[in-house]
Amino acid sequence: MTATVSMPPQQNPSDDADWIRRTKQDLRAKLPGLNRIWTDLLAAIAARRDEIRAAEKAGGSVIPRLSYTDIAAGKVSAEMRAAIHRTGTVIVEGVVPRQQALDWDQQALDYLTLNRYAERGNDPSLAAYFGALKSGDPQIFAVYWSKPQVAARQHPAMAETRAFLNRLWRFSDATEGHPATRYFFDPDRAVDYADRLRRRQPGDVSLGLSPHIDGGSIERWLAPSFQQVYRQIFSGTWRQHDGFDGEARAVAEEFPAPHISNFFRTYQGWIALSGQGKGDGTLQVVPMLREALAYFLLRPLLEDVPADLLCGARRGKAQAISADWHQPLLDCLISIPHVEPGDTIWWHPDLIHAVESEHRGTSVSSVIYIPGAPLCAKNARYAAQQQVRFRDGRTPPDFGRDDRECGFEDRATRADLSELGSRQMGFAPWDVSKDDPARRDFTAACNADMSAR
């Protein structure tokens, strides 16, 4: 049975530069063979780069893709599961019917038009995420409570897809022949995490996002809770790191800062409401998880990096991946292959991703952002704050307080929530009557945390 992770107390000194210098010194002291480790890592990345490029040259992609029908039938192969673990990303086709996705796209447009979104200008906080957007021509829309968004998040097939993907993680301490005594998160029960929608127009050049990683910045090196997540990498055994081990990750705490998420996502993701692929201003990823993660975590420890620098990590900002420090990883960046309305794509929270700088296609590139959002104590506490904001139409806790939807017509209300949606929002408890004892206690505690404050 895997040993319980010991979680040191969280710290948050005000002098980041001094803290970085001292932490890097400590980490280097534990890696006397860093040069050898680095040489091995570079060779592994070069091999993966050649594999990625060969697939692209042949007209394919290393990004795995499977059908929702295989998930529903329990027919996903071990090879497919291994590919998802290796690349940190997957396309799931046909999660909702094509026409349903197209209807949601039209309903979302109707909602924006009815409430004169464009005339009101962009949410100023969007610049913190997406840079300078044209105030009169938004591409990312700071709305969270439209009826199609709520419907997509509570769709049963989305719940089944997310549960399958969550089960690719280690979510409890159960081992073969030994039942769980602790759950880190519940893979089959979700917390609603309201996010924005994207409707990117052909020709747009305002929404490009340079390569980055969300879900933390300087915490990855400095916070004891995150050091536990990456402990194999920082001890020099990067090949043993399991990015899908949820024990430490589900409780890791980010440093307080504007626009930093206080939510545990097993995956970032979206559902396509229009067809889109390479050249359509859509998602790009570096489809390798362990090697890329080890590279950007160990890169600041090399001798050519200034003592107080973490190579693109700054408090309160996403981890930047740049040519100055991470060129071998950028050599592996690819656009996702074409997806159809109703398809979904998911990527690991530690995966490098970007958005194409220009939409060179001929039609709107439209998605609803929906992450993997499993039930756990951290997410339950977030839900308790979010449900109050849903009632009033206010902006969810993780986002800049714009609150523009308070006065919007045709906004979703509790009457639009299904039984599943009510539970995901925390308005109704999850049933624990048939759970094993460890899961029953875990879920009951989360139910209590999700009660409205």
C-alpha positions in Angstrom: 0.0 0.0 0.0 1.3 3.5 -0.9 2.6 5.4 2.0 0.6 8.5 3.1 2.0 11.7 1.9 3.3 13.9 4.7 2.2 17.5 4.0 4.5 20.2 5.5 3.0 23.5 6.6 2.3 26.1 3.9 4.5 29.2 3.9 4.0 32.5 2.1 6.9 34.9 2.7 6.7 38.3 1.1 10.3 38.3 -0.4 10.0 36.0 -3.4 13.5 36.6 -4.7 15.2 35.6 -1.4 12.9 32.6 -1.1 13.6 31.5 -4.6 17.4 31.7 -4.0 17.2 29.6 -0.8 14.8 27.1 -2.3 16.9 26.5 -5.4 20.0 26.1 -3.3 18.2 23.4 -1.2 16.9 21.6 -4.3 20.3 21.6 -6.0 21.8 20.1 -2.8 19.4 17.1 -3.2 20.4 16.6 -6.9 24.1 15.9 -7.0 23.7 14.1 -10.3 21.7 16.9 -12.0 23.9 17.1 -15.1 23.5 13.4 -15.8 19.8 13.6 -15.1 19.5 16.5 -17.5 21.3 14.7 -20.3 19.0 11.7 -19.9 16.0 14.0 -20.0 17.0 15.8 -23.1 17.5 12.5 -24.9 14.0 11.4 -23.9 12.5 14.7 -25.1 14.3 14.5 -28.4 12.8 11.0 -28.9 9.3 12.2 -28.2 9.8 15.2 -30.5 10.7 12.9 -33.4 7.6 10.8 -32.7 5.4 13.8 -32.6 6.8 15.2 -35.8 6.6 11.9 -37.6 2.9 11.6 -36.8 2.3 15.2 -38.0 4.2 14.6 -41.2 2.2 11.5 -41.9 -1.0 13.5 -41.6 -1.9 12.1 -38.2 -1.4 13.1 -34.6 -0.1 11.6 -31.4 -3.1 13.1 -29.6 -5.3 10.1 -28.7 -8.9 10.2 -29.7 -11.7 7.9 -28.7 -15.4 7.7 -29.1 -17.9 8.4 -26.3 -19.7 5.2 -27.2 -16.6 3.2 -26.2 -16.6 4.9 -22.8 -20.3 4.2 -22.4 -19.8 0.5 -23.4 -16.7 0.1 -21.2 -14.5 -0.7 -24.2 -11.6 1.7 -23.8 -8.4 -0.3 -24.3 -5.4 -0.4 -22.1 -3.4 1.0 -24.9 -5.7 4.1 -25.1 -5.5 4.6 -21.4 -1.7 4.5 -21.6 -1.7 7.0 -24.5 -3.7 9.4 -22.4 -1.3 9.1 -19.5 1.7 9.6 -21.8 0.4 12.6 -23.8 -1.7 14.2 -21.0 -4.5 14.9 -23.5 -7.4 13.2 -25.3 -10.2 14.0 -27.7 -13.5 12.3 -26.9 -15.7 12.3 -30.0 -19.5 12.5 -30.0 -20.1 13.3 -26.3 -23.3 15.1 -27.2 -25.1 14.9 -30.5 -24.0 17.3 -33.2 -27.3 19.1 -33.4 -27.4 19.6 -29.7 -24.0 21.3 -29.8 -25.1 23.5 -32.7 -28.3 24.4 -30.8 -26.3 25.4 -27.8 -24.1 27.6 -30.0 -27.1 29.4 -31.3 -28.7 29.7 -27.9 -25.4 31.2 -26.6 -25.3 33.7 -29.4 -29.0 34.6 -28.7 -28.2 35.2 -25.1 -25.3 37.5 -25.9 -27.3 39.4 -28.5 -30.4 39.7 -26.3 -28.3 41.2 -23.5 -26.2 43.5 -25.8 -23.0 42.0 -24.6 -20.8 43.7 -27.2 -22.1 47.1 -26.3 -21.2 46.7 -22.7 -17.5 46.0 -23.5 -15.2 43.3 -22.2 -14.8 42.3 -18.6 -11.5 44.2 -17.7 -10.2 41.2 -15.9 -10.0 39.2 -19.2 -6.7 41.0 -19.9 -5.1 39.2 -17.0 -5.8 35.9 -18.8 -5.8 36.7 -22.5 -3.9 39.9 -23.0 -5.3 43.0 -24.8 -8.6 42.1 -26.4 -10.6 44.4 -28.7 -13.1 46.1 -26.4 -15.7 46.3 -29.1 -15.1 42.8 -30.6 -14.9 40.2 -27.8 -13.9 36.7 -28.6 -13.9 35.3 -25.0 -17.2 36.1 -23.3 -17.4 36.6 -19.5 -20.7 34.9 -19.1 -21.1 31.8 -16.9 -24.9 31.3 -16.4 -26.4 31.1 -19.9 -28.8 28.2 -20.3 -26.6 26.3 -22.8 -23.6 26.5 -20.5 -25.6 25.2 -17.6 -27.1 22.5 -19.8 -23.7 21.4 -21.1 -22.2 21.1 -17.6 -25.0 19.0 -16.3 -25.4 16.8 -19.4 -25.3 13.1 -18.4 -22.8 12.1 -21.1 -20.4 14.9 -19.9 -20.7 13.4 -16.4 -19.9 9.9 -17.7 -17.0 11.2 -19.8 -15.5 13.1 -16.9 -15.9 10.1 -14.5 -14.1 7.9 -16.9 -11.2 10.4 -17.2 -11.1 10.9 -13.5 -10.7 7.2 -13.0 -7.4 7.4 -14.9 -6.1 9.1 -11.8 -5.2 7.5 -8.5 -8.1 8.8 -6.4 -7.9 6.7 -3.2 -5.4 4.6 -1.3 -7.0 1.4 -2.4 -4.7 -1.3 -3.8 -5.4 -4.7 -5.3 -7.0 -6.8 -2.6 -7.2 -3.9 -0.1 -10.3 -1.6 0.0 -9.8 2.1 0.3 -9.4 3.7 3.7 -9.1 7.2 2.3 -10.4 9.0 -0.8 -8.4 11.9 -2.3 -11.4 12.8 -4.5 -14.5 11.1 -5.8 -14.1 10.3 -9.5 -17.7 9.7 -10.2 -19.2 12.8 -8.6 -18.5 16.3 -9.9 -18.6 19.8 -8.7 -20.0 22.4 -11.2 -17.2 24.8 -12.1 -18.7 27.6 -14.2 -16.3 29.0 -16.8 -16.6 31.2 -19.9 -17.4 30.5 -23.5 -15.4 31.3 -26.7 -16.8 32.5 -30.0 -13.7 33.4 -32.1 -14.4 35.1 -35.4 -12.5 34.4 -38.6 -9.5 36.7 -39.0 -9.2 37.4 -35.3 -5.6 38.0 -34.1 -6.4 39.3 -30.6 -6.9 36.0 -28.8 -3.6 34.2 -29.3 -2.1 32.8 -26.1 1.5 32.0 -25.9 2.5 28.6 -24.5 1.9 28.3 -20.8 0.8 26.1 -17.9 -2.1 27.0 -15.5 -2.7 25.8 -12.0 0.1 27.5 -10.2 3.3 29.4 -10.8 6.1 29.8 -8.3 4.3 27.4 -5.9 5.6 24.5 -7.9 9.1 25.1 -6.5 8.4 27.0 -3.3 5.3 25.6 -1.7 5.8 22.4 0.4 2.4 21.1 -0.8 3.5 21.3 -4.5 6.9 20.0 -3.7 5.1 16.8 -2.5 3.3 16.6 -5.9 6.6 16.7 -7.8 8.8 15.0 -5.2 10.1 12.3 -7.6 11.3 14.9 -10.0 13.0 17.0 -7.3 14.7 13.9 -6.0 16.1 13.0 -9.5 13.9 10.1 -10.3 11.7 11.9 -12.9 10.7 8.7 -14.7 8.9 7.6 -11.5 6.7 10.7 -11.4 3.0 9.9 -11.8 1.2 13.0 -13.0 -2.1 11.2 -12.3 -1.6 10.6 -8.6 -4.2 12.7 -6.9 -3.1 12.3 -3.3 -1.0 15.4 -2.9 -2.5 17.3 -5.9 -6.0 17.4 -4.6 -4.9 19.3 -1.5 -2.1 21.4 -2.9 -2.7 25.1 -2.1 -1.8 28.0 -4.5 -0.5 31.3 -3.1 -3.3 33.9 -2.8 -3.3 36.2 -5.8 -5.8 37.7 -8.3 -6.9 35.3 -11.0 -5.3 32.3 -9.3 -7.7 29.3 -9.2 -8.8 27.9 -5.9 -10.1 24.7 -7.5 -8.7 21.3 -8.2 -9.1 20.3 -11.8 -8.2 16.9 -13.0 -8.4 18.2 -16.6 -8.9 21.4 -18.4 -11.3 21.1 -21.2 -14.0 22.3 -23.6 -16.8 21.0 -25.7 -16.9 22.1 -29.4 -20.0 23.9 -30.6 -18.5 24.3 -34.1 -16.1 22.4 -36.2 -12.5 23.5 -35.8 -8.9 22.3 -36.1 -5.5 23.5 -37.1 -5.6 27.0 -38.5 -9.0 27.9 -36.9 -7.5 29.8 -34.0 -7.9 26.8 -31.7 -5.9 24.9 -29.1 -2.3 23.9 -29.2 -0.6 21.4 -26.9 2.8 19.8 -26.1 1.5 16.2 -26.1 3.9 14.8 -23.5 3.4 15.1 -19.8 6.2 13.6 -17.7 9.2 14.7 -19.8 7.9 18.2 -20.3 7.1 18.6 -16.6 10.5 17.4 -15.5 12.2 19.8 -18.0 10.5 23.0 -16.8 10.8 22.1 -13.1 14.5 21.3 -13.3 15.5 24.0 -15.8 15.7 26.8 -13.1 18.2 24.6 -11.2 20.9 24.7 -13.9 23.9 26.8 -13.6 23.1 29.2 -16.4 20.0 30.5 -14.6 20.2 33.5 -12.3 19.8 32.6 -8.6 16.5 34.4 -8.1 14.8 33.3 -11.4 12.4 30.5 -12.0 12.3 30.7 -15.8 9.0 32.2 -16.5 7.2 31.6 -13.2 5.9 34.7 -11.4 3.6 35.0 -8.5 -0.1 35.2 -9.6 0.7 34.4 -13.3 0.6 31.3 -15.4 3.9 29.5 -16.0 5.2 30.9 -19.2 7.0 28.6 -21.6 9.5 30.6 -23.7 12.2 30.1 -26.3 14.7 31.6 -23.9 14.4 28.7 -21.5 12.3 25.9 -23.0 13.0 25.6 -26.7 13.1 21.8 -26.8 9.5 21.8 -25.5 8.3 24.4 -28.0 9.7 22.2 -30.7 6.9 19.7 -29.7 4.0 22.2 -29.8 1.2 21.1 -32.2 -2.3 22.2 -33.0 -5.1 19.8 -32.2 -6.6 17.8 -35.1 -10.1 18.7 -36.4 -13.0 18.2 -34.1 -16.7 18.4 -34.8 -19.6 19.9 -32.8 -20.3 17.7 -29.8 -16.7 16.5 -29.5 -14.6 17.4 -26.4 -11.0 17.8 -25.7 -9.3 17.4 -22.3 -5.7 18.2 -21.1 -3.9 17.6 -17.9 -3.5 20.7 -15.6 0.3 20.4 -15.9 0.2 20.2 -19.7 1.8 23.0 -21.8 -0.8 24.5 -24.1 -1.5 27.6 -26.2 -4.0 29.2 -28.5 -3.1 29.8 -32.2 -2.3 33.4 -32.8 -4.7 33.8 -35.7 -8.0 32.4 -36.8 -7.4 31.6 -40.5 -10.6 29.7 -41.0 -13.9 30.7 -42.5 -16.4 30.2 -39.6 -16.8 31.0 -36.0 -14.7 28.8 -33.6 -17.0 28.2 -30.7 -16.6 26.3 -27.4 -17.9 26.1 -23.9 -15.1 25.6 -21.3 -15.8 22.7 -18.9 -13.0 21.2 -16.8 -12.7 17.9 -15.0 -14.1 18.9 -11.6 -14.3 16.0 -9.1 -15.8 16.1 -5.7 -13.3 16.8 -3.0 -13.0 19.0 0.1 -11.3 21.8 -1.8 -13.9 21.8 -4.6 -16.8 21.5 -2.2 -15.7 24.6 -0.4 -15.5 26.4 -3.7 -19.0 25.2 -4.6 -20.5 26.7 -1.5 -19.2 30.1 -2.6 -20.2 29.6 -6.2 -23.8 28.5 -5.6 -24.7 31.8 -3.9 -23.3 33.7 -6.9 -25.3 31.5 -9.3 -28.5 32.5 -7.5 -27.7 36.2 -8.0 -26.1 35.9 -11.5 -22.8 37.1 -10.1 -19.4 36.1 -11.4 -17.9 32.8 -10.0 -15.2 33.1 -7.3 -12.2 32.3 -9.5 -12.9 35.2 -11.9 -12.7 39.0 -11.9 -15.8 40.4 -10.3 -17.6 41.7 -13.3 -21.1 40.6 -12.2 -22.6 41.8 -15.5 -25.1 38.8 -15.7 -27.0 40.0 -12.7 -29.3 42.0 -15.0 -29.2 39.7 -18.0 -32.5 38.4 -19.4 -33.0 34.6 -19.9 -30.3 33.7 -17.4 -30.4 30.2 -16.0 -31.9 29.7 -12.6 -32.4 26.8 -10.2 -35.5 25.8 -12.3 -33.0 24.9 -15.1 -31.0 22.5 -13.0 -31.6 18.8 -13.4 -31.2 16.5 -10.5 -27.6 15.9 -11.5 -27.0 19.7 -11.9 -28.5 20.4 -8.5 -26.1 18.0 -6.9 -23.1 19.3 -8.8 -24.0 22.8 -7.7 -24.5 21.7 -4.1 -28.2 22.5 -3.8 -28.9 18.8 -3.2 -26.6 16.2 -1.4 -25.1 13.2 -3.1 -26.6 9.9 -2.1 -24.1 8.0 0.1 -26.4 5.0 1.0 -24.7 2.5 -1.2 -21.1 3.7 -0.7 -18.3 1.8 1.0 -17.5 3.2 4.4 -14.5 5.3 3.4 -16.3 6.8 0.4 -19.5 7.4 2.5 -17.6 9.4 5.1 -15.7 11.3 2.4 -18.8 12.2 0.4 -20.8 13.1 3.5 -18.1 15.5 4.6 -18.1 17.1 1.1 -21.9 17.4 1.2 -21.6 19.4 4.4 -18.9 21.6 2.9 -21.1 22.3 -0.2 -24.0 23.6 1.8 -24.6 27.2 1.1 -23.0 29.6 3.4 
